[in-house]
Amino acid sequence: MKNCFIIFSDDWGVHPSSCQHLFKHIAKDNNVLWVNTIMRLPALKISEIKKIFQKVFKINRKISSDDNLILHLRTVRPFMFPIFNPFFRKINKLLLTYQLKKLLNKINFHDPVFVTTLPIAADIVSTLDVKKIIYYCVDEFSQWPGHNKKYMRDMEKLLIKSSDVVITTSKTLYDSKKDFSKKIYHLPHGADISHFKPRLNIKKTAFPHPLLGYYGLFDERNDLDLLEKILKREPNWNIIIIGEVRIDISALKKYPNIIFYGKVSYENLPDIVSNFDICSLPYLINELTVNINPLKFMEYLSTHIPIVTTALPDLKKYSPYIGWARNFNEFMKQVKKFLNENKDNRKERLEKTRLYLIDQSWEEKTGNFLKYINS
């Protein structure tokens, strides 16, 4: 008999988050209701404002995975307000409870496991008849721009108190939550290793080289000063940014050796990334980033391309096979080291990487995830 899951998370299919990777596997053998939601007020742009009006029910639908296996997964867009002060929390609680209960009865979901990546689900978990509550903690949302820190912290405390199990994606998140949870586990991100495996048959001619690459959301977490210093110091190096840009990049666009490529589909991403000489993680180190373990890091490892990152605490343990840099000079030194990597050093790095990746697939992580929530 299949189990039932309700997932309260980012929009299904918009970008492959860690929760989506896990439930692509879980939904092959279990019934899943995925609740699309929104975490913050939209900016004053037509494209962003439209998101509010999209928060109405759409027709439930089955979704096919990349390998054409049918997932037992439905998505739903309940109407809600992306405002989380005490007044609107009460309104959202009533709205979501009514809509979800009605839908659960319609699709005959019994004793579901409730999984949320978002603290804003704290108010509705007590109103639904669920078997277990799982908080899959992927970020410190109280530090995100546009969020009220107190409201987010209050909701997360309530959610952790209500949860049967808490699972964190970084060790720093684990350390910050462990004193408040009855049962907590640390589960680092996995990777779609076969999807990102080295493209040996692709010639590196599409872009200028040497090429330092980054993909994903480019926002307040990224270190623009670091990138500008690199562009100034090494005008013969080239930087490519792939993905949506949400901050002012005018200071960088004046340099001829930086490319803002725009969005690339998940399916086509490995072909573009294969042109990188260095996979970079140019993040600021502050309250917003100190708890993250970027999902793209494991994908970077899967490409076998050298990685250079700023000093994210959760990535320090990978220093034997990446460049972990505490400042600009160290970052430059690590890049130069990998650009001039000799055959023996490369062989040693690739062997360490290969051994580490053996049990880091999403299939392995899904098994661990299910083991933790059933513990």
Contacts in CASP RR format, 6 or more apart in sequence:
PFRMAT RR
TARGET T0000
AUTHOR 0000-0000-0000
METHOD contacts of the structure
MODEL  1
MKNCFIIFSDDWGVHPSSCQHLFKHIAKDNNVLWVNTIMRLPALKISEIK
KIFQKVFKINRKISSDDNLILHLRTVRPFMFPIFNPFFRKINKLLLTYQL
KKLLNKINFHDPVFVTTLPIAADIVSTLDVKKIIYYCVDEFSQWPGHNKK
YMRDMEKLLIKSSDVVITTSKTLYDSKKDFSKKIYHLPHGADISHFKPRL
NIKKTAFPHPLLGYYGLFDERNDLDLLEKILKREPNWNIIIIGEVRIDIS
ALKKYPNIIFYGKVSYENLPDIVSNFDICSLPYLINELTVNINPLKFMEY
LSTHIPIVTTALPDLKKYSPYIGWARNFNEFMKQVKKFLNENKDNRKERL
EKTRLYLIDQSWEEKTGNFLKYINS
2 29 0 8 1.000
2 30 0 8 1.000
2 31 0 8 1.000
2 72 0 8 1.000
3 30 0 8 1.000
3 31 0 8 1.000
3 112 0 8 1.000
3 113 0 8 1.000
4 30 0 8 1.000
4 31 0 8 1.000
4 32 0 8 1.000
4 33 0 8 1.000
4 109 0 8 1.000
4 110 0 8 1.000
4 111 0 8 1.000
4 112 0 8 1.000
4 113 0 8 1.000
5 23 0 8 1.000
5 26 0 8 1.000
5 27 0 8 1.000
5 30 0 8 1.000
5 31 0 8 1.000
5 32 0 8 1.000
5 33 0 8 1.000
5 112 0 8 1.000
5 113 0 8 1.000
5 114 0 8 1.000
5 115 0 8 1.000
6 32 0 8 1.000
6 33 0 8 1.000
6 35 0 8 1.000
6 100 0 8 1.000
6 104 0 8 1.000
6 109 0 8 1.000
6 112 0 8 1.000
6 113 0 8 1.000
6 114 0 8 1.000
6 115 0 8 1.000
6 128 0 8 1.000
6 130 0 8 1.000
7 19 0 8 1.000
7 23 0 8 1.000
7 32 0 8 1.000
7 33 0 8 1.000
7 34 0 8 1.000
7 35 0 8 1.000
7 115 0 8 1.000
7 116 0 8 1.000
8 35 0 8 1.000
8 37 0 8 1.000
8 114 0 8 1.000
8 115 0 8 1.000
8 116 0 8 1.000
8 117 0 8 1.000
8 118 0 8 1.000
8 120 0 8 1.000
8 121 0 8 1.000
8 124 0 8 1.000
9 17 0 8 1.000
9 19 0 8 1.000
9 20 0 8 1.000
9 34 0 8 1.000
9 35 0 8 1.000
9 36 0 8 1.000
9 37 0 8 1.000
9 115 0 8 1.000
9 116 0 8 1.000
9 117 0 8 1.000
9 118 0 8 1.000
10 17 0 8 1.000
10 19 0 8 1.000
10 20 0 8 1.000
10 36 0 8 1.000
10 37 0 8 1.000
10 39 0 8 1.000
10 117 0 8 1.000
11 36 0 8 1.000
11 37 0 8 1.000
12 20 0 8 1.000
12 34 0 8 1.000
12 36 0 8 1.000
12 63 0 8 1.000
12 73 0 8 1.000
12 75 0 8 1.000
13 20 0 8 1.000
15 266 0 8 1.000
16 266 0 8 1.000
17 117 0 8 1.000
17 138 0 8 1.000
17 295 0 8 1.000
18 136 0 8 1.000
18 138 0 8 1.000
18 169 0 8 1.000
18 189 0 8 1.000
18 190 0 8 1.000
18 295 0 8 1.000
19 115 0 8 1.000
19 117 0 8 1.000
19 136 0 8 1.000
19 138 0 8 1.000
21 190 0 8 1.000
21 192 0 8 1.000
21 362 0 8 1.000
21 365 0 8 1.000
22 362 0 8 1.000
22 365 0 8 1.000
22 366 0 8 1.000
22 369 0 8 1.000
23 32 0 8 1.000
23 34 0 8 1.000
23 73 0 8 1.000
24 65 0 8 1.000
24 71 0 8 1.000
24 362 0 8 1.000
25 362 0 8 1.000
25 363 0 8 1.000
25 366 0 8 1.000
26 32 0 8 1.000
26 366 0 8 1.000
26 369 0 8 1.000
26 370 0 8 1.000
27 71 0 8 1.000
27 72 0 8 1.000
27 73 0 8 1.000
28 65 0 8 1.000
28 69 0 8 1.000
28 71 0 8 1.000
28 72 0 8 1.000
29 72 0 8 1.000
30 72 0 8 1.000
31 72 0 8 1.000
31 73 0 8 1.000
31 109 0 8 1.000
32 71 0 8 1.000
32 72 0 8 1.000
32 73 0 8 1.000
32 74 0 8 1.000
33 73 0 8 1.000
33 74 0 8 1.000
33 75 0 8 1.000
33 76 0 8 1.000
33 103 0 8 1.000
33 104 0 8 1.000
33 107 0 8 1.000
33 109 0 8 1.000
33 112 0 8 1.000
34 73 0 8 1.000
34 74 0 8 1.000
34 75 0 8 1.000
34 76 0 8 1.000
35 75 0 8 1.000
35 76 0 8 1.000
35 78 0 8 1.000
35 100 0 8 1.000
36 55 0 8 1.000
36 75 0 8 1.000
36 76 0 8 1.000
36 77 0 8 1.000
37 55 0 8 1.000
37 78 0 8 1.000
37 80 0 8 1.000
37 118 0 8 1.000
37 120 0 8 1.000
38 51 0 8 1.000
38 52 0 8 1.000
38 55 0 8 1.000
38 80 0 8 1.000
38 82 0 8 1.000
39 82 0 8 1.000
39 118 0 8 1.000
39 120 0 8 1.000
39 141 0 8 1.000
39 144 0 8 1.000
39 147 0 8 1.000
40 82 0 8 1.000
40 144 0 8 1.000
40 146 0 8 1.000
40 147 0 8 1.000
41 82 0 8 1.000
41 83 0 8 1.000
41 146 0 8 1.000
42 48 0 8 1.000
42 49 0 8 1.000
42 51 0 8 1.000
42 52 0 8 1.000
42 82 0 8 1.000
52 82 0 8 1.000
54 77 0 8 1.000
55 77 0 8 1.000
55 78 0 8 1.000
55 79 0 8 1.000
55 80 0 8 1.000
56 77 0 8 1.000
56 78 0 8 1.000
56 79 0 8 1.000
57 76 0 8 1.000
57 77 0 8 1.000
57 78 0 8 1.000
57 79 0 8 1.000
57 99 0 8 1.000
58 75 0 8 1.000
58 76 0 8 1.000
58 77 0 8 1.000
60 74 0 8 1.000
60 75 0 8 1.000
60 76 0 8 1.000
60 103 0 8 1.000
60 107 0 8 1.000
61 74 0 8 1.000
61 75 0 8 1.000
62 70 0 8 1.000
62 71 0 8 1.000
62 72 0 8 1.000
62 73 0 8 1.000
62 74 0 8 1.000
63 71 0 8 1.000
63 73 0 8 1.000
63 75 0 8 1.000
64 70 0 8 1.000
64 71 0 8 1.000
65 71 0 8 1.000
66 267 0 8 1.000
74 107 0 8 1.000
76 99 0 8 1.000
76 100 0 8 1.000
76 103 0 8 1.000
78 95 0 8 1.000
78 96 0 8 1.000
78 99 0 8 1.000
78 100 0 8 1.000
79 95 0 8 1.000
79 99 0 8 1.000
80 92 0 8 1.000
80 95 0 8 1.000
80 96 0 8 1.000
81 88 0 8 1.000
81 91 0 8 1.000
81 92 0 8 1.000
81 95 0 8 1.000
84 92 0 8 1.000
84 120 0 8 1.000
84 147 0 8 1.000
84 148 0 8 1.000
84 151 0 8 1.000
84 152 0 8 1.000
84 155 0 8 1.000
85 148 0 8 1.000
85 151 0 8 1.000
89 123 0 8 1.000
89 151 0 8 1.000
89 155 0 8 1.000
90 123 0 8 1.000
92 120 0 8 1.000
92 123 0 8 1.000
92 124 0 8 1.000
93 123 0 8 1.000
93 124 0 8 1.000
93 127 0 8 1.000
96 124 0 8 1.000
97 124 0 8 1.000
97 127 0 8 1.000
97 128 0 8 1.000
100 124 0 8 1.000
100 128 0 8 1.000
101 127 0 8 1.000
101 128 0 8 1.000
104 112 0 8 1.000
104 128 0 8 1.000
111 129 0 8 1.000
111 130 0 8 1.000
111 131 0 8 1.000
112 128 0 8 1.000
112 130 0 8 1.000
112 131 0 8 1.000
113 130 0 8 1.000
113 131 0 8 1.000
113 132 0 8 1.000
113 133 0 8 1.000
113 134 0 8 1.000
113 373 0 8 1.000
114 121 0 8 1.000
114 125 0 8 1.000
114 128 0 8 1.000
114 130 0 8 1.000
114 132 0 8 1.000
114 133 0 8 1.000
114 134 0 8 1.000
115 134 0 8 1.000
115 136 0 8 1.000
115 373 0 8 1.000
116 125 0 8 1.000
116 133 0 8 1.000
116 134 0 8 1.000
116 135 0 8 1.000
116 136 0 8 1.000
116 159 0 8 1.000
117 136 0 8 1.000
117 137 0 8 1.000
117 138 0 8 1.000
118 141 0 8 1.000
119 141 0 8 1.000
119 152 0 8 1.000
119 155 0 8 1.000
119 156 0 8 1.000
119 159 0 8 1.000
120 155 0 8 1.000
121 159 0 8 1.000
122 155 0 8 1.000
122 156 0 8 1.000
122 158 0 8 1.000
122 159 0 8 1.000
122 162 0 8 1.000
123 155 0 8 1.000
123 158 0 8 1.000
125 133 0 8 1.000
125 159 0 8 1.000
125 162 0 8 1.000
126 162 0 8 1.000
132 164 0 8 1.000
132 165 0 8 1.000
132 373 0 8 1.000
133 159 0 8 1.000
133 162 0 8 1.000
133 163 0 8 1.000
133 164 0 8 1.000
133 165 0 8 1.000
134 163 0 8 1.000
134 164 0 8 1.000
134 165 0 8 1.000
134 166 0 8 1.000
134 167 0 8 1.000
134 373 0 8 1.000
135 159 0 8 1.000
135 160 0 8 1.000
135 163 0 8 1.000
135 165 0 8 1.000
135 166 0 8 1.000
135 167 0 8 1.000
136 167 0 8 1.000
136 169 0 8 1.000
137 166 0 8 1.000
137 167 0 8 1.000
137 168 0 8 1.000
137 169 0 8 1.000
137 173 0 8 1.000
137 177 0 8 1.000
138 168 0 8 1.000
138 169 0 8 1.000
138 173 0 8 1.000
139 169 0 8 1.000
139 173 0 8 1.000
139 291 0 8 1.000
139 292 0 8 1.000
140 173 0 8 1.000
140 176 0 8 1.000
140 287 0 8 1.000
140 288 0 8 1.000
140 291 0 8 1.000
141 147 0 8 1.000
141 152 0 8 1.000
141 156 0 8 1.000
142 149 0 8 1.000
142 152 0 8 1.000
142 153 0 8 1.000
142 156 0 8 1.000
143 149 0 8 1.000
143 287 0 8 1.000
143 288 0 8 1.000
143 291 0 8 1.000
144 152 0 8 1.000
144 288 0 8 1.000
145 220 0 8 1.000
145 288 0 8 1.000
157 180 0 8 1.000
160 166 0 8 1.000
160 177 0 8 1.000
160 180 0 8 1.000
160 181 0 8 1.000
161 180 0 8 1.000
163 181 0 8 1.000
163 182 0 8 1.000
164 182 0 8 1.000
164 183 0 8 1.000
164 373 0 8 1.000
165 183 0 8 1.000
165 184 0 8 1.000
165 185 0 8 1.000
165 372 0 8 1.000
165 373 0 8 1.000
165 375 0 8 1.000
166 177 0 8 1.000
166 181 0 8 1.000
166 183 0 8 1.000
166 184 0 8 1.000
166 185 0 8 1.000
167 184 0 8 1.000
167 185 0 8 1.000
167 186 0 8 1.000
167 187 0 8 1.000
167 369 0 8 1.000
167 372 0 8 1.000
167 373 0 8 1.000
168 174 0 8 1.000
168 177 0 8 1.000
168 184 0 8 1.000
168 185 0 8 1.000
168 186 0 8 1.000
168 187 0 8 1.000
169 187 0 8 1.000
169 188 0 8 1.000
169 189 0 8 1.000
169 293 0 8 1.000
170 186 0 8 1.000
170 188 0 8 1.000
170 291 0 8 1.000
170 292 0 8 1.000
170 293 0 8 1.000
170 314 0 8 1.000
171 186 0 8 1.000
171 293 0 8 1.000
171 313 0 8 1.000
171 314 0 8 1.000
172 290 0 8 1.000
172 291 0 8 1.000
172 313 0 8 1.000
172 314 0 8 1.000
173 186 0 8 1.000
173 291 0 8 1.000
174 184 0 8 1.000
174 185 0 8 1.000
174 186 0 8 1.000
176 291 0 8 1.000
177 184 0 8 1.000
178 184 0 8 1.000
183 375 0 8 1.000
185 372 0 8 1.000
187 365 0 8 1.000
187 368 0 8 1.000
187 369 0 8 1.000
187 372 0 8 1.000
188 293 0 8 1.000
188 298 0 8 1.000
188 360 0 8 1.000
188 365 0 8 1.000
189 293 0 8 1.000
189 295 0 8 1.000
189 297 0 8 1.000
189 298 0 8 1.000
189 365 0 8 1.000
190 298 0 8 1.000
190 360 0 8 1.000
190 361 0 8 1.000
190 362 0 8 1.000
190 364 0 8 1.000
190 365 0 8 1.000
191 298 0 8 1.000
191 299 0 8 1.000
191 301 0 8 1.000
191 302 0 8 1.000
191 357 0 8 1.000
191 360 0 8 1.000
191 361 0 8 1.000
191 362 0 8 1.000
192 299 0 8 1.000
192 302 0 8 1.000
192 361 0 8 1.000
192 362 0 8 1.000
193 302 0 8 1.000
193 357 0 8 1.000
193 360 0 8 1.000
193 361 0 8 1.000
195 270 0 8 1.000
195 302 0 8 1.000
196 270 0 8 1.000
196 273 0 8 1.000
196 299 0 8 1.000
196 302 0 8 1.000
196 303 0 8 1.000
197 270 0 8 1.000
197 302 0 8 1.000
197 303 0 8 1.000
197 304 0 8 1.000
198 274 0 8 1.000
198 303 0 8 1.000
198 304 0 8 1.000
198 305 0 8 1.000
199 270 0 8 1.000
199 271 0 8 1.000
199 274 0 8 1.000
202 271 0 8 1.000
202 274 0 8 1.000
202 275 0 8 1.000
204 211 0 8 1.000
204 274 0 8 1.000
204 275 0 8 1.000
204 277 0 8 1.000
206 272 0 8 1.000
206 275 0 8 1.000
207 238 0 8 1.000
207 240 0 8 1.000
207 259 0 8 1.000
207 275 0 8 1.000
208 238 0 8 1.000
208 257 0 8 1.000
209 238 0 8 1.000
209 277 0 8 1.000
210 236 0 8 1.000
210 237 0 8 1.000
210 238 0 8 1.000
210 277 0 8 1.000
210 278 0 8 1.000
210 339 0 8 1.000
211 237 0 8 1.000
211 238 0 8 1.000
211 239 0 8 1.000
211 240 0 8 1.000
211 275 0 8 1.000
211 276 0 8 1.000
211 277 0 8 1.000
211 278 0 8 1.000
212 230 0 8 1.000
212 237 0 8 1.000
212 238 0 8 1.000
212 239 0 8 1.000
212 240 0 8 1.000
212 276 0 8 1.000
212 277 0 8 1.000
212 278 0 8 1.000
212 280 0 8 1.000
212 308 0 8 1.000
212 335 0 8 1.000
213 239 0 8 1.000
213 240 0 8 1.000
213 241 0 8 1.000
213 242 0 8 1.000
213 273 0 8 1.000
213 276 0 8 1.000
213 278 0 8 1.000
213 279 0 8 1.000
213 280 0 8 1.000
214 222 0 8 1.000
214 239 0 8 1.000
214 240 0 8 1.000
214 241 0 8 1.000
214 242 0 8 1.000
214 279 0 8 1.000
214 280 0 8 1.000
214 281 0 8 1.000
214 282 0 8 1.000
215 241 0 8 1.000
215 242 0 8 1.000
215 243 0 8 1.000
215 264 0 8 1.000
215 269 0 8 1.000
215 272 0 8 1.000
215 273 0 8 1.000
215 296 0 8 1.000
216 242 0 8 1.000
216 243 0 8 1.000
216 244 0 8 1.000
216 296 0 8 1.000
217 243 0 8 1.000
217 244 0 8 1.000
217 246 0 8 1.000
218 241 0 8 1.000
218 243 0 8 1.000
218 244 0 8 1.000
218 245 0 8 1.000
218 246 0 8 1.000
218 247 0 8 1.000
218 249 0 8 1.000
219 245 0 8 1.000
219 246 0 8 1.000
219 247 0 8 1.000
220 246 0 8 1.000
220 247 0 8 1.000
220 288 0 8 1.000
221 283 0 8 1.000
221 284 0 8 1.000
221 288 0 8 1.000
221 289 0 8 1.000
221 292 0 8 1.000
222 247 0 8 1.000
222 282 0 8 1.000
222 283 0 8 1.000
222 284 0 8 1.000
223 282 0 8 1.000
223 283 0 8 1.000
223 284 0 8 1.000
223 310 0 8 1.000
224 247 0 8 1.000
224 249 0 8 1.000
224 251 0 8 1.000
224 252 0 8 1.000
226 282 0 8 1.000
226 310 0 8 1.000
226 328 0 8 1.000
226 331 0 8 1.000
227 239 0 8 1.000
227 252 0 8 1.000
227 258 0 8 1.000
227 282 0 8 1.000
228 251 0 8 1.000
228 252 0 8 1.000
228 255 0 8 1.000
229 328 0 8 1.000
230 237 0 8 1.000
230 239 0 8 1.000
230 328 0 8 1.000
230 331 0 8 1.000
230 332 0 8 1.000
230 335 0 8 1.000
231 237 0 8 1.000
231 239 0 8 1.000
231 252 0 8 1.000
231 255 0 8 1.000
231 257 0 8 1.000
231 258 0 8 1.000
232 255 0 8 1.000
233 332 0 8 1.000
234 332 0 8 1.000
235 257 0 8 1.000
236 257 0 8 1.000
237 257 0 8 1.000
237 335 0 8 1.000
238 257 0 8 1.000
238 258 0 8 1.000
238 259 0 8 1.000
239 257 0 8 1.000
239 258 0 8 1.000
239 259 0 8 1.000
239 280 0 8 1.000
240 258 0 8 1.000
240 259 0 8 1.000
240 261 0 8 1.000
240 275 0 8 1.000
240 276 0 8 1.000
241 258 0 8 1.000
241 259 0 8 1.000
241 260 0 8 1.000
241 261 0 8 1.000
241 262 0 8 1.000
242 261 0 8 1.000
242 262 0 8 1.000
242 263 0 8 1.000
242 264 0 8 1.000
242 269 0 8 1.000
242 272 0 8 1.000
242 273 0 8 1.000
243 261 0 8 1.000
243 262 0 8 1.000
243 263 0 8 1.000
243 264 0 8 1.000
244 262 0 8 1.000
244 263 0 8 1.000
245 260 0 8 1.000
245 262 0 8 1.000
249 260 0 8 1.000
252 258 0 8 1.000
253 260 0 8 1.000
261 272 0 8 1.000
264 272 0 8 1.000
270 303 0 8 1.000
273 279 0 8 1.000
273 303 0 8 1.000
273 305 0 8 1.000
274 303 0 8 1.000
274 305 0 8 1.000
276 303 0 8 1.000
276 305 0 8 1.000
277 305 0 8 1.000
277 306 0 8 1.000
277 338 0 8 1.000
277 339 0 8 1.000
278 305 0 8 1.000
278 306 0 8 1.000
278 307 0 8 1.000
278 308 0 8 1.000
278 335 0 8 1.000
278 338 0 8 1.000
278 339 0 8 1.000
279 300 0 8 1.000
279 303 0 8 1.000
279 305 0 8 1.000
279 306 0 8 1.000
279 307 0 8 1.000
279 308 0 8 1.000
280 307 0 8 1.000
280 308 0 8 1.000
280 309 0 8 1.000
280 335 0 8 1.000
281 294 0 8 1.000
281 296 0 8 1.000
281 297 0 8 1.000
281 300 0 8 1.000
281 307 0 8 1.000
281 308 0 8 1.000
281 309 0 8 1.000
281 310 0 8 1.000
281 312 0 8 1.000
281 315 0 8 1.000
282 309 0 8 1.000
282 310 0 8 1.000
282 331 0 8 1.000
283 289 0 8 1.000
283 292 0 8 1.000
283 294 0 8 1.000
283 309 0 8 1.000
283 310 0 8 1.000
283 312 0 8 1.000
284 310 0 8 1.000
285 310 0 8 1.000
285 311 0 8 1.000
285 312 0 8 1.000
289 312 0 8 1.000
290 312 0 8 1.000
290 313 0 8 1.000
291 314 0 8 1.000
292 312 0 8 1.000
292 314 0 8 1.000
293 312 0 8 1.000
293 314 0 8 1.000
293 315 0 8 1.000
294 312 0 8 1.000
297 307 0 8 1.000
297 309 0 8 1.000
297 315 0 8 1.000
297 318 0 8 1.000
298 360 0 8 1.000
300 307 0 8 1.000
301 307 0 8 1.000
301 321 0 8 1.000
301 353 0 8 1.000
301 356 0 8 1.000
301 357 0 8 1.000
301 360 0 8 1.000
302 357 0 8 1.000
304 350 0 8 1.000
304 353 0 8 1.000
306 322 0 8 1.000
306 323 0 8 1.000
306 338 0 8 1.000
306 341 0 8 1.000
306 349 0 8 1.000
307 322 0 8 1.000
307 323 0 8 1.000
308 322 0 8 1.000
308 323 0 8 1.000
308 325 0 8 1.000
308 331 0 8 1.000
308 334 0 8 1.000
308 335 0 8 1.000
308 338 0 8 1.000
309 315 0 8 1.000
309 322 0 8 1.000
309 323 0 8 1.000
309 324 0 8 1.000
309 325 0 8 1.000
310 325 0 8 1.000
310 326 0 8 1.000
310 331 0 8 1.000
311 324 0 8 1.000
311 325 0 8 1.000
311 326 0 8 1.000
315 322 0 8 1.000
315 324 0 8 1.000
316 324 0 8 1.000
318 324 0 8 1.000
320 352 0 8 1.000
321 349 0 8 1.000
321 352 0 8 1.000
321 353 0 8 1.000
321 356 0 8 1.000
323 334 0 8 1.000
323 337 0 8 1.000
323 338 0 8 1.000
324 334 0 8 1.000
325 331 0 8 1.000
325 333 0 8 1.000
325 334 0 8 1.000
341 349 0 8 1.000
END
